[in-house]
Amino acid sequence: MAIDLDQLRTFVAVADAGGLTAAAEGLALSLPAISRRLSALEDALGVKLLDRGTRRVTLTETGRAFLPRARQVLEALEESLLGIRAAASRRGGTVTVACIPTAAYYFLPATLADFARRLPEIRVRVMDLSSEGVTEAVASGGTDFGVGMAGVPHPDVSFRPLRKDPFVLACRRDHPLAEAAGPVRWRDLAAHRLVGVSRRSGNRALLDRALRPAGIDLRWAYEAEHLSTSLGLVEAGLGVAAVPRLALPRRTHPVLVTRDLVGPVVEREIGLMFRRGVAPGPAARALRDLLAERLGGTAG
């Protein structure tokens, strides 16, 4: 079986980039060269690894199973080149983490600073993805582990809950709801212009599942792809938004204030995600444990 490392690197690059063009740019290769390497790898293995469309490349079921093995081969070679001593003491290599944006903003910077002090030679790659994207990255083997939210189940992914994150109301300081005495009820929002997130968002799906049984069907005047955009629209005075508490600025904001939302209380659950049957390496376990501490739980 004639397989070389360049073929494996190309396959991993295409899987990460989700397309031939982006992978070609990252590897500084031409598209024909990329295609030749992929075809040679598939011929050598005798299986189809990729479904190649005109705009996007997706992994076949066999490709998803092969991806973590290809990564392991490349990482093992990289660690050996960095030196046996560094590899043995967990000071060499790369850890890849897929993370929803709010958790990436809220937890990762301080955690990575602590991690760098402990293991300065480990490189960390952060994949800032939607909740569905985190699940898919973990399931495909494209990441060592993920930090995501419950509600996006996958047969190949296990979820370990660590922290509850309640939805709260975000509004301007000069908005009538800012002066409300006590919590605001979801039904009270019907009288105000609302800023929501896209239906493709895991947060939107969670809200719909929680509120519809209570007979609450919110009408959104604006929809945005990201929570940060929603907050920007609120800050501009276009409406109010129901967002997870972790999406809010960590310090007192000069324009925005928050109010608890009740009737019902809606929370999302944040935790660690792992590919079933695949044990993370020592460096990945070390970073996982640090994140678990900051999220308020134990990784197990």
N, C-alpha and C positions, 0 to 999 in steps of 0.2 A: 504494500500500500504506500504510494508515493504522496505524502503530505508534508508540506514545508511550513515553517513558521509564518512566512509572509501570507500564505493562504489563510491561516488562522487569524492573523491580525486583521486582514481585510474583512473576513466574515464578521468578526466582533465589531469592527468599525461601522460596517453597514447596518448591523443590528442596532447599535447605539444611535446612529444617525437617522435610521428609518428611511434611508434612501441612498441611491448610488452617488448622486451628485455631491451631497454633503460629505459623504465618506471620501470621495475622490479628492475634494478640497482639503480635508483634514490630513489625508495621507500624501498629498501632493502627487497624485497619480491621475492618469487620463481615465475616462470612463471605459474605453475598451480594455485597459489593463485591469481595472477592477473586475469587469465581467469575465475576463480570462481566468483570473485567480479564483473567482467563485465557481466557475464551471469546472475548473480542474479539481477543486476541493470536493464538489458534489460527485464528480466522476470517480474520484479516488474512494470516496465513502460508499458510493453506489446508492445514494439517497438524495432526495430533494430537500434542501435546507431553507430555501427562500421562494416566496411567490412574488414575482417581479411585475408590478403594475407600471403604468405610464407615469404616475406621480409619486407612488410610494411603494416601498418594499416591505413585506411582512414575513415573519417567520412561520414556517410550517410547524406542525406539531413536533416533528423530528428535529427541526431547527431549534425550537424552544428547549428541547431536552439536551441538545448538543451544546448550546451556548455556554452554560456554566462550566462544562468540561473544557471547552476551548479557553475560557478565562483562566481556569486552574492551571492549564498547561503553560500559558503565557506568563501568569504570575509566578509560577514555580521557577521558570527560567529567569525572570527578572530578579527574584530573590537570590537565586544562585549567583547571578552576576554582581549583585550588590554585596555579596560576601556571605559565607556560611555563618560566620559569627553574628552578623547583623540579623540574618533570618532566624537563627536559633533564639536570639534574645528579643524577637518581635519588633525590632527597630527598623525593618526594611519592608517595603511593599506599599500597596495602595488599598485603601478602604473606600468603597463606593456606597453612598447612602442616598436613597430616594426619600423625599420629604415633602409634605404639603407646605405651601408657602408660609402660612401663619406659624407653624411650628419651626420652620427654618429661620424665620425672623426672630422668634421669641426665645428659642432654646439653643439653636446651633452656635451662634457666635461665642458665647461664654463657654459652652461645652467644648468647642473646638480649640479655644485658647488653652483650656485646662489640658486637653488631650495632647496638644503640641508640646506643652511643658513636660509631660510624662513620656511621650514617645515622639521626639522631635523629627525622626527620620521617616515617619509614616506620612505618606501623602493621602489626602482626603479629597474625594470627588463627590460633590453634592449635586444631585439631580432634583431640581425644584419643579415638582409636578403636581397635577390635580390629584384628588383622592383616588380616582380611577387609574390615573397614570402610575401612582405609587404601587397600587395592587398589581398592575400588569408588569411593572418593572421587576417586582419581587417574584412574581410567578414565572417570568421568562428567564430568571437567573441573571438579569442585567444589573443587579445590585446586590450587595452583601446582605442588606436588610433595609427595611423601610420604617418611616414614622408616618402613620396615616390615621384614618378614622374608621370606626366600625361602620358597617352598613354597606360595604362593597365586598361581599364574600367571594371567594374563589376557592375551588377544590384543592389547589396546590399551595395555598397560602394560609398560615396560621396567624392569629391575631391575639396579642396579649395586652388587654386594657390596662392603662396606667393612670389616666386622668380624665375627669369630667370637665367640659368646657361649655358653660351655659350661653345661650343666645341672649343678648341684651339690646336695648334700644340705643342707637346713636343719633343725636340731633344737635343742632346748633344751640348755643347758650341763649339765643334770643327767640327760640321756638317755644310755643305754648306748652308743649309736653316737657320742656326742660324744667318747668316750675311745678310739675305734678308732685303732689304729696304722696310719697310712697311709690310702690311699683306701678307700672303701666300694664293694663290688660291688653292682650292681643286684639280683642274686639274694638278697643279704643282707637286702633290704628286705621280703621276704615274711614275715618273722617279726615285723614291726612294723606298727602302725596308720599308714596313709598318708593324707595330705591331698593331694588333686589338684584340678585345675581342670576346668571344664565341658568336655564333648565338643565344644561349639561353639568352644572356644578353639583357635587355631592352634598354641599350645604343646602342647596335649594331642594334637592330630593328629600333630605332629612326633614326639613320644615314642612313640606307637603305631607309626608307620612304622619307627622306628629299633629298637624293642625286640622286636617280634613276630618278625622274621626270626631273632632270636637265641633264640627260644623263651621269652621273658620276657613274662608277662602279669600286670601288677601289679593288685592289688585295692585299690581306694580306699575307705577307711572314710568319708571326707568328700569332697565336691566343692564347689568355690566358683567363682563367675563370674570373679573377679579374683585375680591373684597376691598382691596386698596382703592380701586376705581370707584366702588360704591361709596366709600368714605369721602373721597374727593368730591363727589356730587353732593353729598350731604353738607360738606364744608362750604360748598358754593351756594347753599341755600335752596337746592332743588327739591329737597324732601327729607324724610327720615329713613333710617335703615335698621333692620334687625340683623345683627352680625354676632359671630362668636366673640366672647370677651377677649380671647387671645389675638384677635385681629386688630384690636385697638392700640393706639400708642401707649407705650409703657409709662410715660410721664404725663403730667397734667397738660392737657391740650388747651391752647389759647382760645379755640373756637368751639370744639366739640365737648359734649358731656354725655353721660350714659345714664340710663335708668333700667332697673330690673324689669323683665317681662314675665308675666304670670298668666295663669288661666288658659293653657297649662304652662308650667316651666318646661322649656325645651333645652336639652343638652346634647352635645355630641361627645363621643368617647374617643379619646386619642390614645394610641398605643403603638407598640412595636409590631412589625410584620416580618415574617420569615417564610422562606420557601420550605415546604414540608420535606423532611428527609434529608435536608442539606445542613450540615453543621457549619456555622461561620468560623473563619480562622481566628487565631489569637488576637490579632490587632482589631478585627471587626468586633469581637466579643468585648474587648476593652472599651471601645467607643460606645457600643451598645449599653454597657453597664453604666457609663457616665451619663448617657442620655436618660436611662431609667431613673437614676438618682434625681436628675433635674425635673423629670416628669412626675416624680412623687411616688414611684413604685419600685418593684424589683423585676429584673429581666427574667429570672428563673434559669 
